[in-house]
């Protein structure tokens, strides 16, 4: 139980960059994860248990391929004379082994599914408390040495709003999964309350990625639950009756979802969903598409092998000018403008393309597809929705370095809990 608490707290605080001591590369979250890794390694060395589980085999294969891809990319960069920031190179080179250990040790035991569900309950419970504390800080009860606002966007204890938005997305969708599988009404209410808090805080970050992931999660979850329901009762219902019930229950939901699209003011709906009423959408789109084009060019330039860990793009001149004139909030750490490429593509697959080439991209796509078919085949609508939400968040952001993402992937690789297992939360009886 102590190890589970350490893992849950470490995952939560890994996004709390403002809680790190000034200038320190690690903070409370990373220290908790390291302590958890040490405990788990000691336990496994003592156990010397059964052979590899399927989930562990898949993660080990991925990290071996990923490590080889980054090594080849580093060599390719050296051959073509690529110049990179050594500090940022070391940052990624140190982060990936920790992520590999966290993800692999999460599924190392044969009973990992039950333990991961227990960690999920702890994560949602502690996460809800931490988000409430961060909201309290934004109301004036600030934790010392933290600044909860990034201009008008809420960031809590994180360095930027996107870190907090990603945490809220994972918490909300994990809570949705727990509400779906809860053994009691009390547990279901606890999970729903956690999801509501996470969604509220996520909206305060004004992250378009968070909004898109949440908007897409609803229809995905409903469609999966309808499929699961029909498969459960298909032996009792004729096909015609099953189709009729799908239409009866699904048509209102589809109609509600389609109303904004059929409205003459559909652009207003999109504008309202985006941050700042969509005033920055055009500028941000130009920046992102420019970075994506540059990432593709850099990946091709490397012979499709990548250039090794770290960012490899030139920072857009617009951002250079903005940072030179704007007074930014505290606890914002930008790489120094030293003429070395230090900008990321802000797209997970394209950033991996610049680091490990096609090999790294193929490895991550294969692992994600394996996790998807694992949850889909197990009939877990909540976990499938969680994975889809994380994948949507990865389109306009680089998220692979966040431990919370690897928790989501790990729990999706072990979706089944053995029948008759004890519930991971008190039933309230």
Secondary structure as the mmCIF struct_conf table of DSSP 4:
data_model
#
loop_
_struct_conf.conf_type_id
_struct_conf.id
_struct_conf.beg_label_comp_id
_struct_conf.beg_label_asym_id
_struct_conf.beg_label_seq_id
_struct_conf.end_label_comp_id
_struct_conf.end_label_asym_id
_struct_conf.end_label_seq_id
HELX_RH_AL_P HELX_RH_AL_P1 UNK A 2 UNK A 13
TURN_TY1_P TURN_TY1_P1 UNK A 14 UNK A 15
HELX_RH_3T_P HELX_RH_3T_P1 UNK A 17 UNK A 19
BEND BEND1 UNK A 20 UNK A 20
HELX_LH_PP_P HELX_LH_PP_P1 UNK A 21 UNK A 21
TURN_TY1_P TURN_TY1_P2 UNK A 22 UNK A 23
BEND BEND2 UNK A 25 UNK A 25
HELX_RH_AL_P HELX_RH_AL_P2 UNK A 28 UNK A 47
BEND BEND3 UNK A 50 UNK A 51
HELX_RH_AL_P HELX_RH_AL_P3 UNK A 54 UNK A 79
TURN_TY1_P TURN_TY1_P3 UNK A 80 UNK A 81
HELX_RH_AL_P HELX_RH_AL_P4 UNK A 86 UNK A 106
TURN_TY1_P TURN_TY1_P4 UNK A 107 UNK A 107
BEND BEND4 UNK A 109 UNK A 109
TURN_TY1_P TURN_TY1_P5 UNK A 110 UNK A 111
HELX_RH_AL_P HELX_RH_AL_P5 UNK A 112 UNK A 138
TURN_TY1_P TURN_TY1_P6 UNK A 139 UNK A 140
HELX_LH_PP_P HELX_LH_PP_P2 UNK A 142 UNK A 143
TURN_TY1_P TURN_TY1_P7 UNK A 144 UNK A 145
STRN STRN1 UNK A 149 UNK A 150
TURN_TY1_P TURN_TY1_P8 UNK A 151 UNK A 152
STRN STRN2 UNK A 153 UNK A 154
TURN_TY1_P TURN_TY1_P9 UNK A 156 UNK A 157
BEND BEND5 UNK A 158 UNK A 160
HELX_RH_AL_P HELX_RH_AL_P6 UNK A 161 UNK A 181
BEND BEND6 UNK A 183 UNK A 184
HELX_RH_AL_P HELX_RH_AL_P7 UNK A 185 UNK A 204
TURN_TY1_P TURN_TY1_P10 UNK A 205 UNK A 206
HELX_RH_AL_P HELX_RH_AL_P8 UNK A 208 UNK A 233
TURN_TY1_P TURN_TY1_P11 UNK A 234 UNK A 236
BEND BEND7 UNK A 237 UNK A 237
HELX_RH_AL_P HELX_RH_AL_P9 UNK A 239 UNK A 262
BEND BEND8 UNK A 263 UNK A 263
TURN_TY1_P TURN_TY1_P12 UNK A 264 UNK A 265
HELX_RH_AL_P HELX_RH_AL_P10 UNK A 266 UNK A 273
BEND BEND9 UNK A 274 UNK A 274
HELX_RH_3T_P HELX_RH_3T_P2 UNK A 275 UNK A 278
TURN_TY1_P TURN_TY1_P13 UNK A 279 UNK A 280
HELX_RH_AL_P HELX_RH_AL_P11 UNK A 281 UNK A 301
TURN_TY1_P TURN_TY1_P14 UNK A 302 UNK A 304
BEND BEND10 UNK A 305 UNK A 305
BEND BEND11 UNK A 309 UNK A 310
STRN STRN3 UNK A 313 UNK A 313
HELX_LH_PP_P HELX_LH_PP_P3 UNK A 314 UNK A 316
HELX_RH_AL_P HELX_RH_AL_P12 UNK A 317 UNK A 325
HELX_LH_PP_P HELX_LH_PP_P4 UNK A 328 UNK A 329
BEND BEND12 UNK A 330 UNK A 331
HELX_LH_PP_P HELX_LH_PP_P5 UNK A 334 UNK A 336
BEND BEND13 UNK A 338 UNK A 340
STRN STRN4 UNK A 343 UNK A 343
BEND BEND14 UNK A 346 UNK A 347
HELX_RH_AL_P HELX_RH_AL_P13 UNK A 348 UNK A 378
TURN_TY1_P TURN_TY1_P15 UNK A 379 UNK A 379
HELX_RH_AL_P HELX_RH_AL_P14 UNK A 381 UNK A 395
BEND BEND15 UNK A 396 UNK A 397
TURN_TY1_P TURN_TY1_P16 UNK A 400 UNK A 401
HELX_RH_AL_P HELX_RH_AL_P15 UNK A 403 UNK A 413
TURN_TY1_P TURN_TY1_P17 UNK A 414 UNK A 414
TURN_TY1_P TURN_TY1_P18 UNK A 419 UNK A 420
HELX_LH_PP_P HELX_LH_PP_P6 UNK A 421 UNK A 423
BEND BEND16 UNK A 424 UNK A 425
#
